[in-house]
Amino acid sequence: MGLFDVDEQKLQALYHRAWLEANRGFVDPRKYLYLDDAIQVYVMQHGCSYDQALLIAKRGH
């Protein structure tokens, strides 16, 4: 795994960080640039949609 690779664990950790910053409320990934960038990298690496990657960030598989 390279420095800029994003796997499911990293994606979930970044979502959790954004969730805490949102005071455990609704997370709009476009407001948290680190989460939005990670989701976009995950989409490019795994060939899925943005919505699917967001669901993986929220819930896992």
C-alpha positions as CSV (number, residue, x, y, z in Angstrom):
1,M,0.0,0.0,0.0
2,G,1.4,3.3,-1.0
3,L,1.3,6.6,0.7
4,F,-1.7,8.0,-1.2
5,D,-3.7,4.7,-1.3
6,V,-7.0,4.7,0.4
7,D,-8.4,1.5,1.8
8,E,-11.6,0.8,3.7
9,Q,-10.0,1.3,7.1
10,K,-8.5,4.7,6.2
11,L,-11.8,5.8,4.7
12,Q,-13.8,4.8,7.8
13,A,-11.3,6.5,10.1
14,L,-11.6,9.8,8.1
15,Y,-15.3,9.6,8.2
16,H,-15.2,9.0,11.9
17,R,-13.0,12.1,12.3
18,A,-15.5,14.2,10.3
19,W,-18.4,12.8,12.3
20,L,-16.7,13.9,15.6
21,E,-16.0,17.3,14.1
22,A,-19.7,17.6,13.2
23,N,-20.5,17.0,16.9
24,R,-21.7,13.5,16.1
25,G,-24.3,14.7,13.6
26,F,-24.8,14.7,9.9
27,V,-21.6,14.6,7.9
28,D,-21.6,16.4,4.6
29,P,-18.4,15.0,3.0
30,R,-18.0,18.0,0.7
31,K,-17.5,20.3,3.8
32,Y,-14.6,18.2,5.0
33,L,-12.0,18.3,2.2
34,Y,-9.8,15.5,3.6
35,L,-12.8,13.2,3.5
36,D,-14.0,14.3,0.1
37,D,-10.5,13.8,-1.3
38,A,-10.2,10.4,0.2
39,I,-13.5,9.3,-1.2
40,Q,-12.5,10.5,-4.6
41,V,-9.2,8.6,-4.5
42,Y,-11.1,5.5,-3.3
43,V,-13.5,5.8,-6.2
44,M,-10.6,6.1,-8.7
45,Q,-8.7,3.1,-7.2
46,H,-11.7,0.8,-6.8
47,G,-13.9,1.8,-9.7
48,C,-17.1,2.4,-7.7
49,S,-19.4,5.3,-7.5
50,Y,-19.1,8.2,-5.0
51,D,-22.2,7.1,-3.2
52,Q,-20.9,3.6,-2.8
53,A,-17.7,4.8,-1.4
54,L,-19.6,7.1,1.0
55,L,-21.6,4.1,2.2
56,I,-18.4,2.1,2.7
57,A,-17.0,5.1,4.7
58,K,-20.1,5.1,6.9
59,R,-20.8,1.4,7.4
60,G,-17.9,-0.7,6.0
61,H,-18.6,-3.3,3.4
